[in-house]
């Protein structure tokens, strides 16, 4: 089966990108080095191709009702152009996906993880049968780029008609960038201030080239992962999956006591009240070793869980991990991670590992 390519594939080739398969897509993992690209976002401004993300559109008189059934967070008070982060769950409480909900004047736009787009679309359609709505997978109509870093606002403002300082965190607007109509939002997945531009594929190609020319550093999936990891943000297939609930993953704040009867509501609210059997923690290595996904975690000699994400974190100069452990694991326990048959000492540490320049 051939891999899909974004509208920016040729641009990545021109920039000398190294490619990997990711969620069925051929994507750039790095252009120069992951650490250089990571540091550019932390200190200045980076640009990411996120055109592989999926976009699902819900319109019709019951659009809000369907959104409320699908997500654990509460969309009822959203204003036009507001953006909301939320998990989407099964009746079991396990996670279908985590996504962004955009409330636009005439529709809701759900932005979902690339590898989950077809699964999510089928799930939304399955849940829509009792609602007067139209559900469309409009992913092919959009390209998307993200501009992230403390200098993102200054760089992008030169090309944008709207005043970016007036665009609040987790809000969006329709505006013009380089004369083209786009949907522009201020969210981000790096822990830094930043923006997303949604537009047709041809527009995205032109904007990418101009923004790179203006000084935005191209950043691949490698640094995207180290950046989100330091910021303590979950990655589907690691911290979230069909067997893991948002409450277990430390996202209880997205699970609301709203009137809508959403999927998984009874299970999730019970977990919020009564607690969970496992919990997500941060870990810092005290001995040399890279703690990778699936590696076993021990507390006082007892196996208590496994790593979900682990790597070198350039901004804090340490090998760190996130992982699930049984909920009664004390913060003071003597922790070890089994790396290639050897147990290496670690300690529990607070999430996120790093706080950046996000303007809340």
N, C-alpha and C positions, 0 to 999 in steps of 0.2 A: 504494500500500500504506500503510495507516494505521500510525502509530507506536504502540508500546506505552507504557503509562504505569504508574508504580509506585503502590502504595497511598497514597503521600504527595503525589500530584499536586495535590490540592485544598489541602493544607497549603502547598505551594510557591506556589500562586496567591494564597493569603491573605497570604503574606509578600512579594508583589510580585516574584517571581522572573522573570528573563528566561530563556526556554527555547531549547534547541538540539536538533537531532537527534544522537544518539550511539548507535551500534551498534544502530539500529532502535528506540531509545527516545526519548521526549520528556523531556529532563532539564533541570534548572536549571543554567545556566552561572554565574550570579551573582545575588545579591539586592541588594547595594549596590554595592561595587566589589571587583574581584578582589584588589587590594592590601590593602584593609581586612580582607577575609576571611582572606587569607593571614596577615597580621600577628596577627589574633586567635588563630589556631591556634598560632603560634609563641610568643605571650606568655601566652595564657590557655587557652581551650577552644573548639573548634568542633564542629559536628555535621553529618554528611554523610548523605544518602540514598544508600545503595548497594544498594537493593533490586533493581536491574537485574542484579546479578551472578547467575551461574547456580550451582545446587546439584545435584550428581549423587551418588546414593547407591549404594554397593556393599555387598551383604550376601551371606552364604553361606559355606560352609566354605573356599572358595578365594579369599575376598575379598582377603587380604593378598597372595597370589600374583599376582593380577591387578594390584593396585596396584604391586607391584614390577616387573611387566613394563611398566607404563605410564610410570612416572616414572624420572628419572635419579638422584634422591636415594634414600636408603636408609630405608625405613619399617620394617625388620625389628625394630629395637630400640625402636620407639615405645611409650610407655606409654599407658594409657587417658587420654583428654583432652589428649594432646599434639598440637601442630599443627606441620606441616612444610611449608616452602616448597620447590617443585620445578618445573622445566620438565617438559614431556611432549613427547617427540620422535617424529619419523618414523624409519624405518630409515636414511634419508639423514643423520640427525643434525639436520636442520632442525627448527624448533620448532613444534609443534602449538599450544601455549599454555603459559603459566606459571600456576601455581595453588597453592592451599593444600589440604593434606590434613589432615583432622581424624580422629583415631582415637577413635571413640566406643565405649561398651561393647558395642554390638551391630552396629556398621557402620562403614564409612569414608564420610566426607562430603568430596567434592571441590568446592571453591569456585572457579569458573572465570570468565574474563572474559565480560562480557555479550554482546559481539558474536560470541563464539566458542562460545556454549553449545550450539547445535544441532550444529555441526561436532564439538565435543568429545564430545558424547553419542554421535554416530554412530561416532566413533573408538573410544571405550570399548567400545561394543557390538561393533564389528568385532573387537576384541582379546579379547573375553570368550568366544568360541565354544568354547574348549577347557577352560574353567573352570566349576566348579559354583558359580555366582554368580547373583544377580539384580541387574540394573542399572536404576535408575530416574532419570528427570529429575524432581526434586522442586522445581524452581525456583518453581513457582506456590504452593507451600505456605509459602514463606518471604518475609518482608520482612526487610530488614537495614539497620541504621543504625550508623555509626561515630562515636565520640566521641574526639577527638584534641586533644592539647595538654598542657602541663605541669600544668594544673589539672583534667585529665580525671578523675583518680582521686578527687579531693576532691568534685567535683560529682556523679559517679555513685554514690559510696559512700552518699550520703544516701538513695538510692532502692533499694539493693541489699542482700539478706540476707547474702550471702557477704562475707568480708573481702577486699577488693581488693588490699591490700598483700601478701597471701599468694598471689595469682595471678601466676605468673611469666610472663615474656616467651615467647610462642609456646606458651602453654597455654590451656586452656578449662575451663569448668565448666557444669553445669546448675544454675541458681539461680533465685531469684525477683527480679524487678525490678518495683516497684509492685504486688506481689502476683501477677504473672503469671509462669508458667514460661517461661524463655528459655534459649538457649544463649549463653553469654557468653565471649568470648575476648579475649586481649591480644596483638595483633599490630600492624597499622598500616601505612600507606602514605604517611606524611608526614615520617618522621624524628623525630617526637615520640612520647611515651608515649601510649597510647590503647587503646581497647576497641571490640569489635564485638558487637552484640546481634542474634541471629537469633530470630525468633518469627513467629507467624502475622500476616497483614496487619493485622488489627484491633488486635492488641496493639501492633504497631509504630506505628500511627497515634497511639495514646494516649501511648505513651512519647515519641515525637517532640515532641508538644505540651507534655508536662510538662517535658522536659529543656530545651526552648527557653525555657519560662517561668522555669526555674531559672537561666538565664543562658548556656546553650550557644549560641554564635553559628552560625546556619545558614551553610553553606559550599557553594558550587556547584562544578561541574566545572572552572571556570577556575582557582580557587585550588587545587583538588585536583591539577591538573597542575603548577602552579608549585611546590607543596610536594614532590611526589614527585620532580620534576626536581632540585631543590636537594639532595635526599637521595640522588641518584644511582640511583634505582630505575627499572628498565626498564618501558616501556610497550609492550604487544604492538602490532605494526604500526609501531613506531618502532625500538626497540633489539632487538626480537625478531620474527621472522617465519619463514615456511616455508623461506627460503633462508639463515637465520642460525642457527648452533648456539649453545647456551649457553656453550660454551668461548670462542667468538669474542666473545660479549657480556659477557665478564668474570665469568661465572657458573660457572667451572670448579669452584668449591667445592661446587656442587650435583651434580656428576657423579662418582659413586662407583664404586669397584672392588668392587662387591658380587657375590655369587654369582649372583643372578638375571640371566637373559638378557634385558635390557630393550631396547626399540627404540632403535636408534642406538648401542648400546654400543661396537661395534668402532670406528666412526668417531670417537666422542667421546673414548674413551680414547687413541686414536692421536693426536688433536689435543692432548690434555693432555701426552703424552710428547714429541711432535715439534714442537709449535707450530702456529700457524694462519697463513693468508695475510692475514687482516685482524684488526684489534683495535679495541676501543672505547676512545676517549679523551675527556677533558674539555677544553674550550677556553674561553678568556676573550678577549673582544674587546678590542683595544687601540685601535680606532678606532670611531666611532659606526656602528651598524648592527645590525639584528635578524637573527641567523643562523637561518633557518627550515629545516625538514625538506627534504632534497633539494638544498640548496645545496652547490656543489662546494668541496672543501678542497684547497688547494695547499700543498706543502712545498718550499721553495727553488725555486719556480717550476714545479714538476711537480705535475700533478693526482694526488692520492693517495687521495681518498675523498669522502665526502659526509656532511652533517649529518643526524642522526636526530631530534634534538629541540633547539630553541633558543629562548630567550626572555630577558626581563628577570627577574633573580632578586632579589626585594625584600630578602631577608635578608642578602645580601652586596653589594647595590647595584651590580650589574654585569650586562652582557649576556653570557650564557654559552651554551655548546652542548655536546651530546654528539654524537659522530659516529664512523663507521668509517673507518680509514685502513689502508693496507698496513702489515704488521707491522714492516717495517724502517724505518719513519719515525722518525728520531731525536728524542728529547725537545727537543733544542736547535735543531731545524729552524726556519727562518723560515716561519711559517705564515700563510696568507691564506684567507679565505672569500669566495667570489664572491657579492656581494649586488647584485642588479639590475644586472648587467653591470660592477660595479666590485669590484675585489679589496680587501678590508679586512684589515688586519693583526690577527693573533690569536696567542695563545700556548697551549701545552699546559699543562694544570693537572690536579691530582689529583682523583679522584672518591672520595667524594662532595664536592660543593661546600660542604655544610653538615652539621653534626652537631647533633642536637637533644637532647631529654630522654628518649630511649628508655631504659627500665630493663631491662638485659640480665641 
